[in-house]
């Protein structure tokens, strides 16, 4: 069991390191390691018909590092606390506006495509970090498995398309970049913001946190206003 777990961890980390080297060489957003490494691991599991439970024997060791990784974001945030205090109204306004736009646009698009209510409720918290999004979806009556998928899609889409959108609109301010990526793409957006500097990743972590808190309060209100009839 220990050998299996160690082998899985080594293979996963090895794949990530290789994909990181490829990303540093070509610097294309679509080649971001989180996406390409995940895709490669999934393809390996499917090709060799390895059950997910078997993979998680070692995968859970990596998963347990997620908490400390998120907590470590507090360090750059502390170093940039003066920027945070100076721009607090803009940060809160931009983050909450982005959160509401993300929720409402998702609902209206889902309605337009004829999705069922379960799908809509599962889609609603897509721009909020996974643990909080799952809890919100569960409380609203959505499918938590679908929510996890939608959160991943939102994260990867924002992290890949975000740099192009920022460039298209000429957004170069570090705080603006961080708020945009953190609001739209939670943890994956924050990982992408790290490439733009310490200020960007600090603002992104703040945006991700604000979205989690505000989303927990606004999601039930949005559903009540739209579906109470």
N, C-alpha and C positions, 0 to 999 in steps of 0.2 A: 504493500500500500504506500509506504513512504517512498519507495523507488519510483512508483507510478506518478505520485504527486510531484516529486522532484523533476522527473523527466518532462512532465507537462509544463511546469514553470519554466524550465530551461528552454524548451521549444518555443513557448509563447514569448519570452523575453528575447530570444534569438531572432524570432520573426520581426518583432518590434524594432530591434536594433538595425536589422537589414533595411526595413522600410524607412527608418529614420535617415539612414545613409542615402537612400535613393531620393528622399525628399530634400535633403540638404544639397544634393547634386542638381536637381532640376527646379526646385522651389515652385512647383505647381500646387495650388490649393487642393486639387483633386487627389494629389498624392500624399496628403497629410497622413502620418503614421497611424493615427487612431482609426482611420477608415481602412487603409490598405491592410494593416495588420489584422483587423477584425475580419475583413473579407477573406484573407488568406487562411486564418484559423478556421473559419466556417467551412471553406472549401476542403480543407484537410479532414475535418470531422466528417463531412459528407462523403468524401472519396473513400476513406477508410472505414466508414460506417461506425464511427466511435460515438456512443451515446453521450448526450449532454451531461448526464449525471457522472459518467466516467471522467469526462474532461474537468468537471468541477471538483474532483478530488484534489487536483492541484490548483485549479482556477480559483477556488475559494481563498487560497493563500494570497493571490494577487488582489482579489476583491476586498479582502480585509484591509488592504493598504489604501483604499479609497478614502476612508475617514481621515486618517492622518494627512493625506494629500490635500484634502479640502481645508483642513485646519491650517495647513502650512501657508495657505493664501492670506492668513491674517498678518503674516510678517511684512510683505510688501504693502499691505493696506495700512499697517501701523506707520511705516516709513513715509507714506503719502498722506498722512492724516490731515496735514495742512491744506492739501489740495481738496480733500473731501469736505472739510469744513467751509472752505471758501466757495465751493460750487454745489453745496448741498441742495438748494432749491432747484437748480437746473438738473441735478442728478435724479432727485425724486420725481420731478415733473416729467423728464424724459423717459425714465424707467416705467413709471405707472402708465404713461401714454402709450408707450410701446407694448406694455403688457395687455392693455385693453384692445389695442389695434390687433394684436396677435390673436386674442380670444375671439373677437367679433368677426374678423376676416375668416378665421377657421370655421366658425359656425355658419356664416353666410355661404361660404364655398361648399361646405358639406350639404347645406340645405339645397343649394343650386344643383348639386350632383345627385340629390335624392337619397342621401344617406339616412339610415334609420336613427332613431333617437339615441340608442346605445352607442353607436359610432360617434355621434356628435358629442355626447357627454364624455366619451373616452378621448376625443380629440381636443376638447376645451383646454386642458392644462398642458398642452404640448410644449410650450415655451418655458415651463418651470422645471427645475431640476428633478430627476426621476423619483427619489423617495417621497418628496412632497406631492408631485404630480399623481403618483399612484394612490396616495391617501385621499387626495381631492377627488379623483375619479371614483374611488370606492364609495366615498360618502355621497356622491351625486348619483350613483347607480350605473356608472360606466363599467367597462371591462378593463381591468388593470393590465392584462396582457397586451391589449390593443394600445393602451396608453403608453406602455413602455416602448412599443414600436414607434408610435407617433413622436414621442420625445426624442428617440434616436434619430428619426428622419429630420426633425426640426433642427437638432444639434448639428448633424452632418451637413445639412443644406445650408445653414447659416455660416458654418465654419468654412465651407467651400465657396459659396457664392458671396459671402460677406465682403471679402477683400475687393472683389470686382465692383460691388455696389458702392462701397466706400470710395473707390477710385472714380467711379462714374459721377458721383455727386460732389467730388472734390473735398471730401472730409479728411482732414489731416491732423486735426486736434487729437492729442492722445486720449484725453478724457472722453471725447465724443466717440472715438473708435471703441474704447473699452465699454462704454455704456451700451452702444449699439450691439456689439457682439455678445455681451453678457445678458442683455434683455432678450435677444432673439434666440440665442443658442446655448444658454446656461453654461454647464461645465465645459463643453466642447468649444464654445465661443470664448470662454475664459482661457482655455489652453491656446487658442489661436491668438488671443490678445497678448499673450506672453511674448510673441514675436515682435510686437510693436513697442515693448518697453515696460518698465516697472509701473509707470503711471497708468498705462492702459489696462494692465492686468489687475491693478488695484481697483480701478473704476468698474471693471467687468465683474469682479467678485462682489462688489457692493451691489451692482445691478442684479446679479443673480440672487443675492440674499433678499433684496427688496422685492423682487418678483415672487420669490417663495412666500414671503410674508403677506404681501398685498394680494397675491393670487389666491391664497387660502381664504381671504375675506371677500374678494370680489367675484370669484367663480360662482358661489351659491347665489349671489345677488343677480349676476348675469342670467343664470338659468331661471331664477324666479321671475325676472322681468320678461323673459322671452317665452317661457313655457308655462307660466302659472295659469294661463287661460285654458 
